[in-house]
Amino acid sequence: MNIYSYEEAFGAWDKTTRAMREAIGEWFSLYYRGKGTKESDPCQRVAYTIVSKIYKTAFGEYAASAPENFVKKVIAAMDKTRKEAVQLAMIGGECYLKPYPEGEGFGFTLIPRNRILIFARNAAGIPTDVGTLEKSTLGRFYYTLLERRRLEGGQLVLENRLYRSLNPDTLGSRVSLSTHPDYAALTESGRLPINSVGLVQMKTPMANCVDGSREGVSVYAAAAGLIANIDRNEAQLCGEFERGQSRILASADLLDGEQGLNSNLFVGLDEAAEQVGITIFSPALRQESYLSRKQEYLRNVESVVGLKRGMLSDANVEDRTATEISSSAGDYNLTVMDFQEMWQEALGQGTRLCGELARIYGMGPVPEDLSYAVDWGNGVLYDEDKTWERYRQMVADGLLKPEIALGWRFQMPADTPEEQEKIRDKYMPKAVSAGD
């Protein structure tokens, strides 16, 4: 029996509203669409530029470290997917990382928002029942692996189903997992003693501006209409230039037998020669008005998304006050910091989840200390060197213990006497000698 919808195959209804489904489709379309139409030209690639610039700024000086080797391996595995994972979250509002055992550690696969169905969420917006899609081809067949993950009695219940079709647009009929070599080792059902769906959730920090739900939204969700206007404006501007080329109008008989004439320049009319003759047609272009409108759209996108002034638009087109420039830079830095926090939270989820899985799978001892530190470097609102100088001055003035300043500098905890003792042992040999 052929199955035509994912919900029918899962036997559950996606709780995502119609407005959100349409918005998610639009966000991915804005990012990946490269071919224009007569009405819209996406050559500016505004969505791509927004995502790319925020990511590069956020992770330009990123470095993560951890005292325990287990945590280091998890972070290293997550960092392999970091760029794609963060960008997919920015595009679709959410992205999920699925850990799986790999060698002596873990690997991660990515599940973008348009490849997951949410059947239930808790009050905090965390999914408690989901269905994921994985598509592949083998020979002349199209395969779709459906995996359902749901919480039941404090445990994670897993279900795997494989569908095969001759048409990429349909699921087709259900087949055995052994039909595809990549899925032969999977079981159709199972349970794990984990009180979650076993996925690392990355969710954008903006409030939902589509339907007000707890779902994450694209970083450019609020600017989707502006981006559409920019693409339409670009198509109009290109069309204006194409239609505005000077053309020589001549009767068709004057062109008969002539070779090598540029059809973009010469246009033949089937009229009487004495009525047409040769006429040059050169309409006026409205370049300035189109470019002015585009710049205004781009500045509005910067304001809505929280980008620095001039990142998309031409900052010199219109004079800006120093307050406006510094304000836009501050807004941009806050936007960047929001996405840095999103990834830092994902690292915490990933290390805790992998710790649980490692204990279940018997993958060796899991340390009690799953702590890690992230260094983001300097920014507009935060300069590490200046902060360190300020800490040093506070130590010199007797306003701050040196152990706390050193703990901040070298990403070591310094809250308890035991932690401060470790800092003295490693970085304060004179203090240790004096104590002896």
C-alpha positions as CSV (number, residue, x, y, z in Angstrom):
1,M,0.0,0.0,0.0
2,N,1.4,3.4,-1.0
3,I,1.6,6.1,1.6
4,Y,1.5,9.8,0.5
5,S,2.0,11.8,3.6
6,Y,4.4,11.8,6.5
7,E,1.7,12.2,9.1
8,E,-0.1,9.2,7.7
9,A,3.1,7.2,7.9
10,F,3.8,8.2,11.4
11,G,0.2,7.9,12.5
12,A,0.4,11.3,14.3
13,W,-0.4,14.9,13.5
14,D,2.2,17.6,13.2
15,K,1.4,20.3,15.7
16,T,3.1,23.0,13.6
17,T,0.5,25.6,12.5
18,R,-0.2,26.2,8.9
19,A,1.3,29.7,9.2
20,M,4.5,28.3,10.5
21,R,4.7,25.6,7.9
22,E,4.4,28.2,5.1
23,A,6.9,30.5,6.8
24,I,9.5,27.7,7.2
25,G,9.1,26.9,3.5
26,E,9.6,30.5,2.6
27,W,12.7,30.9,4.8
28,F,14.4,27.9,3.1
29,S,13.3,29.2,-0.3
30,L,14.8,32.6,0.4
31,Y,18.1,31.1,1.4
32,Y,18.5,28.5,-1.3
33,R,16.7,30.0,-4.3
34,G,19.2,31.0,-7.0
35,K,17.1,31.3,-10.1
36,G,15.0,34.3,-10.7
37,T,11.7,34.9,-12.5
38,K,10.4,37.8,-14.4
39,E,8.9,39.2,-11.2
40,S,11.7,38.5,-8.8
41,D,15.5,38.3,-9.0
42,P,17.3,36.9,-5.9
43,C,20.8,37.7,-7.2
44,Q,21.4,39.9,-4.1
45,R,21.2,36.7,-1.9
46,V,20.2,38.8,1.1
47,A,19.2,35.9,3.3
48,Y,22.5,34.1,2.6
49,T,24.4,37.3,3.3
50,I,22.7,37.8,6.7
51,V,23.4,34.3,7.9
52,S,26.9,34.3,6.6
53,K,27.9,37.6,8.2
54,I,26.4,36.8,11.6
55,Y,28.1,33.4,11.6
56,K,31.5,34.7,10.7
57,T,31.4,37.5,13.3
58,A,30.1,35.1,16.0
59,F,32.7,32.4,15.5
60,G,35.6,34.4,14.1
61,E,37.6,34.0,17.4
62,Y,35.7,31.1,18.9
63,A,37.6,28.5,20.9
64,A,36.3,25.9,23.3
65,S,38.1,23.9,26.0
66,A,37.4,21.4,28.7
67,P,39.4,19.8,31.5
68,E,38.1,16.2,30.8
69,N,39.1,14.3,27.7
70,F,35.5,12.9,27.3
71,V,34.1,16.4,27.0
72,K,36.9,17.5,24.7
73,K,36.0,14.7,22.3
74,V,32.2,15.6,22.4
75,I,33.0,19.2,21.7
76,A,35.4,18.3,18.9
77,A,32.6,16.1,17.3
78,M,30.1,18.9,17.6
79,D,32.5,21.4,16.2
80,K,32.7,19.3,13.0
81,T,29.0,20.2,12.3
82,R,29.1,23.6,13.9
83,K,29.0,25.8,10.8
84,E,26.2,23.9,9.1
85,A,24.2,23.4,12.3
86,V,24.3,27.1,13.3
87,Q,23.4,28.3,9.8
88,L,20.6,25.8,9.5
89,A,19.2,27.0,12.8
90,M,19.4,30.6,11.6
91,I,17.6,29.7,8.4
92,G,14.8,27.5,9.8
93,G,14.5,28.8,13.3
94,E,15.6,25.4,14.8
95,C,18.1,22.7,14.1
96,Y,18.6,19.4,15.8
97,L,21.8,17.4,16.4
98,K,21.5,13.6,16.7
99,P,24.4,11.9,18.4
100,Y,25.5,8.4,17.5
101,P,28.3,6.1,18.7
102,E,31.4,6.4,16.4
103,G,34.6,4.6,17.4
104,E,35.5,5.5,21.0
105,G,33.3,8.6,20.9
106,F,30.3,10.1,19.2
107,G,29.4,11.7,15.8
108,F,26.5,14.0,15.1
109,T,24.0,14.1,12.2
110,L,21.9,17.2,11.5
111,I,18.2,17.5,11.3
112,P,17.1,20.8,9.8
113,R,13.6,22.2,10.7
114,N,12.1,21.2,7.3
115,R,13.1,17.5,8.0
116,I,11.3,17.1,11.4
117,L,7.7,16.9,12.4
118,I,6.8,18.1,15.9
119,F,4.0,16.0,17.4
120,A,4.3,17.4,21.0
121,R,6.2,20.0,23.0
122,N,6.3,20.7,26.7
123,A,5.6,24.1,28.3
124,A,9.1,25.2,27.7
125,G,8.8,24.5,24.0
126,I,11.1,21.5,24.1
127,P,9.9,18.7,21.8
128,T,8.7,15.5,23.5
129,D,7.4,13.6,20.5
130,V,9.0,14.1,17.0
131,G,9.3,12.4,13.7
132,T,12.5,12.8,11.5
133,L,13.0,12.2,7.8
134,E,16.1,11.0,6.1
135,K,16.1,10.6,2.3
136,S,18.5,8.6,0.1
137,T,18.6,6.8,-3.3
138,L,19.8,3.4,-4.2
139,G,19.6,2.1,-7.8
140,R,16.3,3.2,-9.3
141,F,14.5,3.6,-6.0
142,Y,14.0,6.5,-3.6
143,Y,14.2,5.7,0.1
144,T,12.8,7.6,3.1
145,L,13.7,6.6,6.6
146,L,11.2,7.7,9.2
147,E,12.3,7.8,12.8
148,R,9.9,8.6,15.6
149,R,11.2,9.6,19.0
150,R,8.8,10.1,21.9
151,L,8.8,10.2,25.7
152,E,6.8,7.5,27.4
153,G,7.0,6.9,31.2
154,G,10.3,8.7,31.5
155,Q,11.9,6.7,28.7
156,L,12.8,7.4,25.1
157,V,10.8,5.2,22.7
158,L,12.3,4.7,19.2
159,E,10.6,3.5,16.1
160,N,12.1,3.2,12.6
161,R,10.3,2.7,9.3
162,L,11.6,2.5,5.8
163,Y,9.7,3.4,2.7
164,R,10.6,2.9,-1.0
165,S,9.2,4.6,-4.1
166,L,10.0,5.1,-7.8
167,N,8.8,8.7,-7.4
168,P,10.8,11.2,-5.3
169,D,7.6,13.0,-4.4
170,T,5.9,10.1,-2.7
171,L,6.8,7.8,0.2
172,G,5.7,4.7,-1.6
173,S,5.3,1.5,0.3
174,R,6.9,0.3,3.5
175,V,9.8,-2.2,3.2
176,S,12.1,-4.0,5.6
177,L,15.0,-2.0,7.1
178,S,17.4,-4.6,5.7
179,T,16.4,-3.6,2.2
180,H,18.9,-0.7,2.4
181,P,22.4,-1.5,3.6
182,D,22.7,1.8,5.5
183,Y,19.7,0.9,7.7
184,A,20.2,-2.9,8.0
185,A,21.7,-2.6,11.5
186,L,18.7,-0.6,12.8
187,T,15.9,-2.1,14.8
188,E,12.2,-1.3,14.2
189,S,11.6,-0.3,17.8
190,G,13.5,0.1,21.1
191,R,13.7,2.0,24.4
192,L,16.4,4.0,26.1
193,P,16.4,5.2,29.8
194,I,16.6,8.8,28.8
195,N,14.1,11.5,29.8
196,S,14.3,13.4,26.5
197,V,13.9,12.7,22.7
198,G,17.7,12.3,22.6
199,L,18.4,15.3,20.4
200,V,20.3,18.5,20.9
201,Q,17.9,21.3,20.2
202,M,19.3,24.6,18.7
203,K,16.7,27.3,18.7
204,T,17.1,30.9,17.6
205,P,16.7,33.5,20.4
206,M,14.1,35.7,18.7
207,A,10.5,35.7,19.8
208,N,8.1,34.1,17.3
209,C,6.7,36.7,15.0
210,V,4.7,34.3,12.8
211,D,2.1,32.8,15.1
212,G,3.3,33.6,18.6
213,S,4.1,30.0,19.5
214,R,7.2,28.6,21.2
215,E,8.6,27.6,17.8
216,G,11.9,29.1,16.7
217,V,11.9,31.5,13.8
218,S,14.5,32.4,11.2
219,V,17.0,35.1,11.9
220,Y,15.5,37.0,8.9
221,A,11.8,36.0,9.6
222,A,10.8,39.6,10.4
223,A,12.5,40.8,7.2
224,A,11.1,38.2,4.8
225,G,8.7,40.7,3.3
226,L,11.5,43.3,2.8
227,I,13.8,40.7,1.2
228,A,10.9,39.8,-1.2
229,N,10.6,43.5,-2.0
230,I,14.4,43.7,-2.7
231,D,14.2,40.8,-5.1
232,R,11.3,42.3,-6.9
233,N,13.0,45.7,-7.0
234,E,16.1,44.0,-8.5
235,A,14.0,42.4,-11.2
236,Q,12.4,45.7,-12.0
237,L,15.7,47.4,-12.2
238,C,17.2,44.8,-14.5
239,G,14.1,44.9,-16.7
240,E,14.3,48.6,-16.9
241,F,17.9,48.4,-18.3
242,E,16.9,45.7,-20.7
243,R,14.0,47.6,-22.0
244,G,15.9,50.8,-22.0
245,Q,18.6,49.8,-24.5
246,S,18.6,52.0,-27.6
247,R,17.1,50.2,-30.5
248,I,17.1,51.0,-34.2
249,L,13.6,50.4,-35.7
250,A,13.6,49.8,-39.5
251,S,11.2,48.3,-41.9
252,A,11.8,44.6,-42.4
253,D,12.7,44.9,-46.1
254,L,15.7,47.0,-45.1
255,L,17.1,44.1,-43.1
256,D,16.4,41.4,-45.7
257,G,19.6,39.6,-46.7
258,E,21.7,41.4,-44.1
259,Q,23.9,39.1,-41.9
260,G,25.4,39.6,-38.5
261,L,23.0,42.3,-37.3
262,N,22.5,42.3,-33.5
263,S,18.9,41.5,-32.9
264,N,19.1,43.5,-29.6
265,L,20.0,46.6,-31.6
266,F,18.0,46.2,-34.8
267,V,14.3,45.6,-34.8
268,G,12.4,45.0,-38.0
269,L,8.8,45.9,-38.5
270,D,6.5,44.6,-41.2
271,E,5.3,48.0,-42.3
272,A,5.7,50.1,-45.4
273,A,9.2,51.4,-45.8
274,E,8.0,54.9,-46.4
275,Q,6.1,54.8,-43.1
276,V,8.8,53.4,-40.9
277,G,12.2,54.3,-42.4
278,I,14.8,54.2,-39.6
279,T,14.1,55.4,-36.1
280,I,16.2,55.3,-33.0
281,F,14.3,54.5,-29.8
282,S,16.0,55.4,-26.5
283,P,13.8,55.5,-23.4
284,A,15.0,57.3,-20.2
285,L,16.1,55.0,-17.4
286,R,15.0,55.4,-13.8
287,Q,18.2,54.0,-12.2
288,E,18.4,56.5,-9.4
289,S,14.9,55.9,-8.1
290,Y,15.4,52.1,-8.1
291,L,18.7,52.2,-6.4
292,S,17.4,54.6,-3.8
293,R,14.5,52.3,-3.1
294,K,16.8,49.3,-2.8
295,Q,19.1,51.1,-0.3
296,E,16.1,52.0,1.8
297,Y,15.0,48.3,1.8
298,L,18.5,47.2,2.8
299,R,18.7,49.7,5.6
300,N,15.3,48.5,6.9
301,V,16.5,44.9,6.8
302,E,19.6,45.9,8.9
303,S,17.3,47.6,11.4
304,V,14.8,44.7,11.7
305,V,17.4,41.9,11.9
306,G,19.8,43.8,14.1
307,L,22.8,44.2,11.7
308,K,25.4,46.9,11.7
309,R,24.7,49.9,9.5
310,G,26.2,49.5,6.1
311,M,26.6,45.7,6.4
312,L,24.0,45.2,3.6
313,S,23.4,48.8,2.4
314,D,25.9,51.4,1.4
315,A,26.6,53.3,4.6
316,N,27.8,56.4,2.6
317,V,24.6,56.8,0.6
318,E,23.0,58.7,3.4
319,D,24.9,60.4,6.2
320,R,24.4,58.9,9.7
321,T,25.1,60.5,13.1
322,A,27.7,59.0,15.3
323,T,25.0,57.9,17.7
324,E,23.2,56.0,14.9
325,I,26.4,54.3,13.9
326,S,27.4,53.2,17.4
327,S,23.9,52.2,18.1
328,S,23.7,49.9,15.1
329,A,27.1,48.4,16.0
330,G,25.8,47.7,19.5
331,D,22.6,46.1,18.2
332,Y,24.7,43.9,15.9
333,N,26.9,42.8,18.7
334,L,23.9,41.9,20.8
335,T,22.6,39.9,17.9
336,V,25.9,38.0,17.6
337,M,26.0,37.3,21.3
338,D,22.5,35.8,21.2
339,F,23.7,33.2,18.6
340,Q,26.9,32.6,20.6
341,E,24.8,31.8,23.6
342,M,22.6,29.4,21.4
343,W,25.7,27.4,20.5
344,Q,27.1,27.5,24.0
345,E,23.9,26.0,25.3
346,A,24.0,23.4,22.6
347,L,27.5,22.3,23.8
348,G,26.0,21.8,27.2
349,Q,23.1,19.7,25.9
350,G,25.5,17.7,23.8
351,T,27.9,16.8,26.5
352,R,25.2,15.8,29.0
353,L,23.3,13.7,26.4
354,C,26.5,12.0,25.2
355,G,27.3,11.3,28.9
356,E,24.0,9.5,29.3
357,L,24.4,7.6,26.1
358,A,28.0,6.5,27.0
359,R,26.8,5.1,30.3
360,I,24.0,3.2,28.6
361,Y,26.2,1.8,25.8
362,G,29.0,1.0,28.2
363,M,31.5,3.2,26.4
364,G,33.9,3.5,29.3
365,P,34.0,5.8,32.3
366,V,32.1,9.1,32.1
367,P,33.6,11.8,34.3
368,E,31.5,13.6,36.8
369,D,32.9,16.9,35.6
370,L,31.3,17.8,32.3
371,S,32.3,21.4,32.5
372,Y,33.7,23.3,29.5
373,A,34.7,26.9,28.7
374,V,34.1,28.9,25.6
375,D,36.2,31.9,24.6
376,W,34.5,34.2,22.0
377,G,37.3,36.8,21.7
378,N,36.8,40.5,21.6
379,G,33.7,42.3,20.5
380,V,32.1,45.8,20.3
381,L,30.6,45.4,23.8
382,Y,33.3,43.2,25.2
383,D,37.1,43.5,24.9
384,E,39.0,40.7,26.7
385,D,42.2,42.7,27.0
386,K,40.5,45.7,28.5
387,T,38.6,43.5,30.9
388,W,41.8,41.7,32.0
389,E,43.5,45.1,32.6
390,R,40.5,46.2,34.7
391,Y,40.7,42.9,36.7
392,R,44.4,43.4,37.3
393,Q,43.8,46.9,38.6
394,M,41.1,45.7,40.9
395,V,43.5,43.1,42.3
396,A,46.2,45.8,42.7
397,D,43.7,48.0,44.6
398,G,42.7,45.1,46.8
399,L,39.2,44.9,45.4
400,L,39.4,41.4,43.9
401,K,41.2,38.2,44.9
402,P,43.9,37.3,42.4
403,E,42.5,33.7,42.2
404,I,39.2,35.0,40.8
405,A,41.0,37.1,38.2
406,L,43.2,34.2,37.1
407,G,40.3,31.9,37.0
408,W,38.5,34.2,34.6
409,R,41.6,34.6,32.5
410,F,42.3,30.9,32.1
411,Q,38.7,29.7,32.1
412,M,39.0,27.8,35.4
413,P,36.2,27.8,38.1
414,A,37.1,29.8,41.2
415,D,33.9,29.7,43.3
416,T,35.0,27.3,46.1
417,P,38.2,27.3,48.3
418,E,39.2,24.0,46.6
419,E,38.9,25.5,43.1
420,Q,40.9,28.6,44.2
421,E,43.6,26.3,45.7
422,K,44.0,24.6,42.2
423,I,44.5,28.0,40.7
424,R,47.2,28.9,43.3
425,D,48.9,25.6,42.6
426,K,49.0,26.2,38.9
427,Y,49.4,29.9,38.4
428,M,50.6,31.4,41.8
429,P,53.9,29.6,42.8
430,K,55.0,32.5,45.1
431,A,51.7,32.3,47.0
432,V,52.1,28.5,47.4
433,S,55.7,28.9,48.5
434,A,54.7,31.6,51.1
435,G,52.1,29.2,52.4
436,D,54.6,26.5,52.9
